[in-house]
């Protein structure tokens, strides 16, 4: 499989497998929003609670898909999702996202509250590129949660204890700064979180890896460099680059050392979760891009093939929640697993596909530009 074939496969995955499932199979046409639970076998639990994070992730996914792929129906679903969020999943001032439609503001702990609000800011920042009136709500949410973010940035603890929250906060702040790039308060707290990131990740222990798991390590390995490119200053930038490269190498080594394809959650949970495979896909791509080689490309393609063969559900749509680590997973035994749920939504998988697709498209444009330039030089010499 060459780069053009991979790009085509990723586009098809998004447009044919992932997004239509949510548009036509998981959407609640009667009450709005999306079903709280859909099983692998197609069963819909119409009484299931509808999660705030589920809907925030969907708002982000449809907003980004409309921006990148341009299909009008994606923009319509983004608007539809935002309507449901503002109507049923936020407080009166729309400054806070609820945990769910039934539990509302009853969060299990402060970390759950903060991560939920981070996803809300993340989603609104993307939606504001589709619907500019959402900018004001995004600003309101940012101002509301900023004190909690600043407090979190000064917490003591290890990477295993803190990095999950920090990663989600950085994702949200990055999205917000792409919308409002001159917000100095957001820049300041991002810088502080990146300083903490370097300190925590450079001291990563085996226990930390187990707690974070290969999904979060994979996500960190490629997102960290994106954050560093945009916000890294002085000596912080090259250090973050080096840490990102190191984590990408760890992911690649882990996959290379795995005999049954894919990447496990951690050393004690051997199943292959779909979201973990997604983050590894993006990590492997950037690992290849940083220092291209045939070995790295084939590792990337092989991992994509595992996803395509065993994780992606081409018959019913979306991705499997998980499969076994065998070369031929027995997916039929997974009929009762969630296809849609509180955390099971098109976030990790859609983001990884879109990210690699966009990067390959950019390489295409650069190559075409170089070809045009060479032709112009040859013409001038005639």
LODREN-327720 format. One record per atom (N, C-alpha, C): residue in three letters; x, y, z. Coordinates in steps of 0.2 Angstrom, whole numbers, plus 5000, padded with zeros to 4 digits. Example, Ala and Ser with C-alpha at 12.3 -4.5 7.8 and 13.67 -1.06 7.14 Angstrom:
ALA506649725039;ALA506249785039;ALA506649845039;SER506449895035;SER506849955036;SER506450005039;
This chain:
UNK500449945000;UNK500050005000;UNK500450065000;UNK500350114995;UNK500750174995;UNK500350224998;UNK500650284998;UNK500350345002;UNK499650364999;UNK499650364993;UNK498950384990;UNK498450334991;UNK498650264992;UNK498150214993;UNK497950225001;UNK498350235005;UNK498250245012;UNK497750305013;UNK497950365010;UNK497550425010;UNK496750405008;UNK496750375002;UNK496050355000;UNK495650305005;UNK496050265008;UNK495750215013;UNK495450255019;UNK495850305021;UNK495750345027;UNK495050385026;UNK495050415020;UNK494450455018;UNK493850415018;UNK493950355015;UNK493350305014;UNK493150285021;UNK493650275026;UNK493450255033;UNK493050305036;UNK493250375035;UNK492850425038;UNK492150435035;UNK492150435029;UNK491550455025;UNK491050395025;UNK491250335025;UNK490850275024;UNK490750235030;UNK491250235034;UNK491150185040;UNK490950225047;UNK491350275048;UNK491250305055;UNK490750355055;UNK490750405051;UNK490250465052;UNK489550445050;UNK489350405045;UNK488650385044;UNK488350345049;UNK488750305053;UNK488450265059;UNK488150315064;UNK488450375065;UNK488150415070;UNK487650455067;UNK487650475061;UNK487150515057;UNK486450475056;UNK486550405055;UNK485950375053;UNK485750315058;UNK486250295062;UNK486050235066;UNK486050255074;UNK486450305076;UNK486550315083;UNK486150385085;UNK485850415080;UNK485550475082;UNK484750465084;UNK484550495089;UNK483950495092;UNK483450545088;UNK483150525083;UNK482750565079;UNK482150595082;UNK481850565087;UNK481250585091;UNK481450645096;UNK481950625100;UNK482050675106;UNK482750715105;UNK483050705100;UNK483650745098;UNK484350705102;UNK484850735100;UNK485450705102;UNK485650635099;UNK486050595103;UNK486250525101;UNK486050475106;UNK485950415105;UNK485750365109;UNK486350355114;UNK486150345121;UNK486650335126;UNK487050265125;UNK486750215122;UNK487050155122;UNK486750115115;UNK487250095111;UNK487050055105;UNK487549995106;UNK487349935105;UNK487749875106;UNK487949855099;UNK488549815099;UNK488849785093;UNK488249755089;UNK487849715092;UNK487249685088;UNK486749725086;UNK486749795087;UNK486249835084;UNK485749855089;UNK485749825095;UNK485249845100;UNK485349915103;UNK484849955103;UNK484850015106;UNK484450025112;UNK484750045117;UNK484450055124;UNK484250125124;UNK483550135123;UNK483250195122;UNK483150235129;UNK483250195134;UNK483250225141;UNK483950245144;UNK484450235140;UNK485150245143;UNK485250315143;UNK485650335148;UNK485850405150;UNK486250435144;UNK486150495142;UNK486550525136;UNK487050565139;UNK487650545138;UNK488250575141;UNK488450645138;UNK488750695143;UNK488950755140;UNK489550745136;UNK490050705138;UNK490650695135;UNK490550665128;UNK490050615127;UNK489850585121;UNK489650645116;UNK489250685118;UNK488950735114;UNK489450795112;UNK489950805117;UNK490450855116;UNK490950825110;UNK491050765111;UNK491550735106;UNK491250735099;UNK490550715099;UNK490150715093;UNK490150785090;UNK490050835094;UNK490050905091;UNK490750925088;UNK491250905091;UNK491950915089;UNK492050875082;UNK491850815082;UNK491950775076;UNK491550795070;UNK490950815071;UNK490550845065;UNK490750915063;UNK491050955068;UNK491251015066;UNK491951015062;UNK492350965064;UNK492950955060;UNK492850925054;UNK492450875053;UNK492250845047;UNK491950895042;UNK491550935044;UNK491250995040;UNK491851035037;UNK492251055042;UNK492851095040;UNK493351065035;UNK493451005036;UNK493950965032;UNK493650935026;UNK493050905026;UNK492850875020;UNK492250905017;UNK491950955020;UNK491551005016;UNK490750985015;UNK490650925017;UNK489950895016;UNK489450935020;UNK488950965017;UNK488451005021;UNK488150965027;UNK487950895026;UNK487650865031;UNK488050855038;UNK488750865037;UNK489150865043;UNK489050925047;UNK488950985043;UNK488851045047;UNK488151045050;UNK487651015047;UNK486951015050;UNK486950965056;UNK487350915056;UNK487350875062;UNK487750905068;UNK488250945066;UNK488650985071;UNK488151035074;UNK487751065070;UNK487251115073;UNK486651075077;UNK486451025075;UNK485950985078;UNK486250955085;UNK486950935085;UNK487250915091;UNK487250975096;UNK487451035094;UNK487551095098;UNK486851115101;UNK486351105097;UNK485651125100;UNK485451075105;UNK485651015105;UNK485450965110;UNK485850985116;UNK486550995115;UNK486951015121;UNK486651075125;UNK486551125121;UNK486351185124;UNK485651185128;UNK485251135125;UNK484551125127;UNK484551085133;UNK484951025133;UNK484850975138;UNK485450955142;UNK486050985140;UNK486650965144;UNK487051015147;UNK486751075147;UNK487151135150;UNK486751165156;UNK487051205160;UNK486751245165;UNK486351305161;UNK486051345165;UNK485651405162;UNK486051455159;UNK486651465161;UNK487051515158;UNK487551485152;UNK487451415151;UNK487851375146;UNK488551385147;UNK488751395153;UNK489451395155;UNK489751335157;UNK489351285158;UNK489551215161;UNK489151165157;UNK489551105156;UNK489251045152;UNK489150995158;UNK488550975158;UNK488350915163;UNK488650855161;UNK488750815166;UNK488950745166;UNK488550705161;UNK487850715162;UNK487350675158;UNK486650705158;UNK486250685154;UNK485550715154;UNK485150695161;UNK485350635163;UNK485050615170;UNK485350635176;UNK486050625176;UNK486450645182;UNK486550725182;UNK486550755177;UNK486650825176;UNK487250845179;UNK487250885185;UNK487950915187;UNK488150875193;UNK487950805193;UNK488250765199;UNK488850725196;UNK489450755197;UNK490050725195;UNK490350685200;UNK490650625198;UNK490950585203;UNK491550615207;UNK491950665204;UNK492450695207;UNK492650755203;UNK493050795206;UNK493250865203;UNK493650845196;UNK494050795196;UNK494350775189;UNK493850765184;UNK493350725185;UNK492750715180;UNK492450785178;UNK492350825183;UNK492050895181;UNK492550925176;UNK493150935178;UNK493650975174;UNK493750945167;UNK493750875167;UNK493850845160;UNK493250855156;UNK492650855159;UNK492050865155;UNK492050935152;UNK492250985156;UNK492251055154;UNK492751065149;UNK493351025149;UNK493851035144;UNK493551005137;UNK493250955137;UNK492950935131;UNK492350985128;UNK492051015133;UNK491551065131;UNK491851125127;UNK492451145130;UNK492851195127;UNK493151175120;UNK493351115120;UNK493651085114;UNK493151085109;UNK492551065110;UNK492051055105;UNK491751125103;UNK491651165107;UNK491451235106;UNK491951275101;UNK492551265103;UNK493051295099;UNK493051275092;UNK492951205091;UNK492851185084;UNK492251205081;UNK491651205084;UNK491051225081;UNK491051295079;UNK491351335083;UNK491451405081;UNK491651425074;UNK492051375072;UNK492251385065;UNK491751375060;UNK491251335062;UNK490651315058;UNK490151375059;UNK489951385065;UNK489451435067;UNK489851495072;UNK489951545069;UNK490351605072;UNK490051625079;UNK489351615080;UNK489051645086;UNK489251605092;UNK489551545091;UNK489751505096;UNK490451525099;UNK490751575096;UNK491351605099;UNK491251635106;UNK490651665107;UNK490551695113;UNK490451645119;UNK490051595117;UNK490051535122;UNK490651505124;UNK491151495119;UNK491751465120;UNK492151515125;UNK492151575124;UNK492451625128;UNK492251625135;UNK491551615136;UNK491251615142;UNK491451555146;UNK491451495143;UNK491751435146;UNK492451435148;UNK492851465143;UNK493551475145;UNK493651515151;UNK493351575152;UNK493351615158;UNK493151575164;UNK492651535163;UNK492351505169;UNK492751445172;UNK493151415167;UNK493551355170;UNK494251375171;UNK494451435168;UNK495251455169;UNK495451445176;UNK495151465181;UNK495451465188;UNK495551385190;UNK495151345188;UNK495151275189;UNK495751245185;UNK495851265179;UNK496451245175;UNK497151265178;UNK497151325180;UNK497751355184;UNK497851315190;UNK497351305194;UNK497451265200;UNK497751195199;UNK497451165194;UNK497651095192;UNK498351095189;UNK498651145186;UNK499251155183;UNK499851155189;UNK499651165195;UNK500051165200;UNK500051105205;UNK499651065203;UNK499551005208;UNK500150965208;UNK500350925213;UNK500850885214;UNK500650815212;UNK501150775210;UNK500950705208;UNK501350685202;UNK501250615201;UNK501650585195;UNK501350595189;UNK501650575183;UNK501350575177;UNK500750525177;UNK500750465180;UNK500250425180;UNK499650455183;UNK499750495188;UNK499150525192;UNK498850595188;UNK499350625185;UNK499150695182;UNK499050705175;UNK499350655171;UNK499450675164;UNK498750665160;UNK498350625162;UNK497750615159;UNK497350675159;UNK497250715164;UNK496950775165;UNK497350825161;UNK497950835161;UNK498350885158;UNK498350875150;UNK498350815148;UNK498250805141;UNK497550835138;UNK497050815142;UNK496350845139;UNK496350915140;UNK496650945145;UNK496651025146;UNK497051055140;UNK497651025138;UNK498051055133;UNK497651045126;UNK497250985125;UNK496850985119;UNK496351035118;UNK496051055124;UNK495551105124;UNK495851175123;UNK496351185127;UNK496651255126;UNK496951265119;UNK497251215116;UNK497451215109;UNK496951235104;UNK496351195105;UNK495751215101;UNK495551285102;UNK495551305108;UNK495351375110;UNK495751425107;UNK496451415107;UNK496951465104;UNK496951465097;UNK496751405094;UNK496651405086;UNK496051455084;UNK495651465089;UNK495051505087;UNK495151575089;UNK495551585095;UNK495651655098;UNK496451655099;UNK496851665094;UNK497551655095;UNK497851705100;UNK497551765101;UNK497851815105;UNK497651815112;UNK497351765114;UNK497151765122;UNK497851745126;UNK498051795129;UNK498651785133;UNK498651745139;UNK498051745142;UNK497951705148;UNK497951625146;UNK497651615140;UNK497651545138;UNK498351525136;UNK498751565133;UNK499451555131;UNK499851535138;UNK499751575143;UNK500151575149;UNK500051505152;UNK499351485153;UNK499251425156;UNK499451365152;UNK499451365145;UNK499751315141;UNK500451305142;UNK500851365142;UNK501551365144;UNK501651325150;UNK501351345155;UNK501451305162;UNK501251235161;UNK500751215158;UNK500551145157;UNK501151105153;UNK501451145148;UNK501951105144;UNK502551105148;UNK502751145153;UNK503251145157;UNK503151085162;UNK502551075164;UNK502451015169;UNK502450955165;UNK502250955158;UNK502250895154;UNK502950875154;UNK503450915152;UNK504150895151;UNK504350865158;UNK504250895163;UNK504450865170;UNK504150795171;UNK503550795170;UNK503250725171;UNK503450675167;UNK503450685160;UNK503550635155;UNK504250615155;UNK504750655156;UNK505450645156;UNK505550595162;UNK505150595167;UNK505250545173;UNK504750495173;UNK504550475167;UNK504050425166;UNK504250355169;UNK503950325173;UNK504150255176;UNK503650205173;UNK503850135174;UNK503450085172;UNK502750085175;UNK502750105181;UNK502050105184;UNK501650165181;UNK501950215179;UNK501650275175;UNK501350245169;UNK501750205165;UNK501550185159;UNK500950135159;UNK500950095165;UNK500350055166;UNK499750095167;UNK499750145171;UNK499250185173;UNK498950225167;UNK499450255163;UNK499250295157;UNK499050255151;UNK499350195151;UNK499150145145;UNK499450165139;UNK499450125134;UNK499750135127;UNK499350185123;UNK498750195125;UNK498250235121;UNK498450315123;UNK498550325129;UNK498750395131;UNK499450405129;UNK499950355130;UNK500550365128;UNK500650385120;UNK500250345117;UNK500150355109;UNK499950425108;UNK499450445111;UNK499150515109;UNK499650565111;UNK499950555117;UNK500450605119;UNK501050615114;UNK501250555112;UNK501850555107;UNK501750595101;UNK501150605099;UNK501150645093;UNK500850715094;UNK500350725099;UNK500050785101;UNK500550835104;UNK501050805108;UNK501550845111;UNK501950885107;UNK502150855101;UNK502550895096;UNK502050955093;UNK501450935092;UNK500950985089;UNK500951045094;UNK500851035100;UNK500851085105;UNK501451125105;UNK502051085105;UNK502751125105;UNK502851165099;UNK502651145093;UNK502651185087;UNK502351255088;UNK501751255091;UNK501351315092;UNK501451355098;UNK501651325103;UNK501751365109;UNK502351355113;UNK502851315111;UNK503451305114;UNK503951365113;UNK504251385118;UNK504651445118;UNK505351425121;UNK505851465118;UNK506551455120;UNK506751385120;UNK507051365126;UNK507351295127;UNK506851245128;UNK506151265129;UNK505651215130;UNK505451175124;UNK505451215118;UNK505251185112;UNK505651125110;UNK506351125109;UNK506751065107;UNK506651015112;UNK506651025119;UNK506550975124;UNK505850935123;UNK505350975121;UNK504650945120;UNK504750895114;UNK505050925109;UNK505150885102;UNK505550825104;UNK506050825108;UNK506450765109;UNK506050715113;UNK505550735118;UNK505150695122;UNK504650665117;UNK504350705113;UNK503850675108;UNK504150615104;UNK504750635101;UNK505150585097;UNK505250515101;UNK505450525107;UNK505550465112;UNK504950425113;UNK504450455114;UNK503750425115;UNK503550385109;UNK503650425103;UNK503450385097;UNK503850325096;UNK504550325097;UNK504950275097;UNK504750215101;UNK504450235107;UNK504250185112;UNK503650145109;UNK503150185106;UNK502550155103;UNK502750105098;UNK503250135093;UNK503450095088;UNK503750025090;UNK504150035095;UNK504549975098;UNK504049925101;UNK503549955104;UNK503049905107;UNK502649865102;UNK502449905097;UNK502149865091;UNK502549815088;UNK503149835086;UNK503649795083;UNK503749725087;UNK503749735094;UNK503849675098;UNK503249635100;UNK502649655097;UNK502049625098;UNK501949565093;UNK501849505094;UNK501749455090;UNK501149445086;UNK500549475089;UNK499949465086;UNK499549525084;UNK499949575082;UNK499749635078;UNK499349675083;UNK499349745081;UNK498949795086;UNK499449805092;UNK499149845096;UNK499449865103;UNK498949855108;UNK499249825114;UNK498749805119;UNK498649875124;UNK498249865128;UNK498149925132;UNK498749935137;UNK498949885140;UNK499549885144;UNK499749815145;UNK500249805150;UNK500549735150;UNK500049685154;UNK499549705157;UNK499049665160;UNK498449655156;UNK498249695152;UNK497649695148;UNK497849685140;UNK497749625138;UNK498049605131;UNK497549625126;UNK496949645127;UNK496449655122;UNK496649715118;UNK496449725112;UNK496649775108;UNK496049825107;UNK496049875111;UNK495549925111;UNK495549975105;UNK494949985102;UNK494950025095;UNK495350095096;UNK495150125102;UNK495450195103;UNK496250195104;UNK496450145107;UNK497150135107;UNK497550125101;UNK497250085096;UNK497450075089;UNK497450135086;UNK496950175087;UNK496950245083;UNK497450285085;UNK497650295091;UNK498150345093;UNK498850315091;UNK498950245091;UNK499550215088;UNK499650235081;UNK499050235077;UNK499150245070;UNK499450315069;UNK499150365072;UNK499450435072;UNK500150435074;UNK500350405079;UNK501050405082;UNK501450375077;UNK501250315074;UNK501750285069;UNK501850325063;UNK501250365061;UNK501350405055;UNK501850455056;UNK501850495062;UNK502350545063;UNK503050515065;UNK503050455067;UNK503750425068;UNK504050415061;UNK503650395056;UNK503850385049;UNK504050455046;UNK503650505047;UNK503750565044;UNK504350605047;UNK504550595053;UNK505150625056;UNK505750595053;UNK505750535051;UNK506350505049;UNK506150445044;UNK505950455038;UNK505650405034;UNK506050345032;UNK505750285032;UNK506150225030;UNK505550175028;UNK505750125024;UNK505350075022;UNK505050035028;UNK505450025033;UNK505249985039;UNK504750025042;UNK504850085043;UNK504350125047;UNK503650125043;UNK503750135037;UNK503150145032;UNK502750075033;UNK503050025032;UNK502749955032;UNK502449945039;UNK502749965044;UNK502449955051;UNK501749995052;UNK501750055049;UNK501150095049;UNK500650065045;UNK500850045039;UNK500350005034;UNK500049945037;UNK500449905040;UNK500249845044;UNK499749855049;UNK499949915053;UNK499449925059;UNK498849955056;UNK498849995051;UNK498150015048;UNK497749945045;UNK498149905042;UNK497849845040;UNK497449805045;UNK497849805051;UNK497549765057;UNK496849805059;UNK496849875059;UNK496249905060;UNK495749895055;UNK495949895049;UNK495449885044;UNK495149815044;UNK495549765045;UNK495249695045;UNK494849685051;UNK495049705057;UNK494749685063;UNK494449735068;UNK494649795067;UNK494349845072;UNK493749885068;UNK493849905062;UNK493349935058;UNK492749885056;UNK492149905057;UNK491549865056;UNK491249895049;UNK491449865044;UNK491249885037;UNK490449865036;UNK490249815040;UNK489549795039;UNK489049845042;UNK489149855049;UNK488649895053;UNK488949965054;UNK489549985053;UNK489750045054;UNK490150055061;UNK490550105061;UNK490950125067;UNK491550075068;UNK491850075074;UNK492350035075;UNK492149985081;UNK492449925082;UNK492349885087;UNK492649915094;UNK492349905099;UNK492649935105;UNK493249905107;UNK493349835106;UNK493949805107;UNK493849735103;UNK494449705102;UNK494549635100;UNK495049605103;UNK495149535103;UNK495649505106;UNK496349515102;UNK496849495105;UNK497549505102;UNK497749455097;UNK497249405096;UNK497349355091;UNK497449385084;UNK497749345079;UNK497749365072;UNK497149375069;UNK496649325071;UNK495949325068;UNK495549325074;UNK495349385077;UNK494949395083;UNK494249365081;UNK493949335086;UNK493249315086;UNK492749365088;UNK492649405083;UNK492249465084;UNK491549445086;UNK491249395084;UNK490549375085;UNK490449365092;UNK490949355096;UNK490749345103;UNK490749415107;UNK490749465103;UNK490749535106;UNK490149575104;UNK489549535103;UNK488949565101;UNK488649615107;UNK488849595113;UNK488549645118;UNK488949695120;UNK489549705117;UNK489949765118;UNK489649825115;UNK489849885118;UNK489649945116;UNK489949965109;UNK489449995104;UNK489650025098;UNK489650095099;UNK489150115103;UNK489050185105;UNK488950185113;UNK489250235116;UNK489250235124;UNK489450305126;UNK489550305133;UNK489750365136;UNK490450395134;UNK490850345133;UNK491550365130;UNK491650335123;UNK491250295121;UNK491350265114;UNK490950305109;UNK491350345106;UNK491150395101;UNK491650405096;UNK491550445090;UNK492050455085;UNK492550515087;UNK492950495091;UNK493450545094;UNK494150525092;UNK494350475095;UNK495050445094;UNK495150425087;UNK494650385085;UNK494650345078;UNK494650405072;UNK494150445073;UNK494050495068;UNK494650545068;UNK494850565074;UNK495450615074;UNK496050585071;UNK496150515072;UNK496750485069;UNK496750485062;UNK496150465059;UNK496050455052;UNK496150525049;UNK495750575052;UNK495850645049;UNK496550675049;UNK496850665055;UNK497550685055;UNK498050665050;UNK498050595049;UNK498450565045;UNK498250585038;UNK497650585036;UNK497350605030;UNK497550675028;UNK497550715033;UNK497750785031;UNK498450795030;UNK498850755034;UNK499550755033;UNK499750735026;UNK499450675024;UNK499650645018;UNK499450695012;UNK498850725013;UNK498650775008;UNK499150835008;UNK499350855013;UNK499850915013;UNK500550885010;UNK500750825011;UNK501350795007;UNK501150794999;UNK500550784998;UNK500350784990;UNK500450854988;UNK500150904991;UNK500250974989;UNK500950994988;UNK501350974993;UNK502050994993;UNK502450964987;UNK502250894985;UNK502550864980;UNK502350894973;UNK501650914973;UNK501450944967;UNK501751014965;UNK501851044971;UNK502151114970;UNK502851104968;UNK503251054970;UNK503951044968;UNK503951024961;UNK503450984959;UNK503450964952;UNK503351024947;UNK502851064949;UNK502751124945;UNK503351174945;UNK503651174951;UNK504251214951;UNK504851194946;UNK504951124946;UNK505451094942;UNK505251104934;UNK504551094933;UNK504351114926;UNK504451184924;UNK504351224928;UNK504451294927;UNK505251314925;UNK505651284929;UNK506351284928;UNK506551264921;UNK506351204920;UNK506451164913;UNK506251214907;UNK505651244908;UNK505351284903;UNK505751344902;UNK506051374907;UNK506451434907;UNK507151414904;UNK507351354903;UNK507951334901;UNK507951324893;UNK507351314891;UNK507251304884;UNK507451354879;
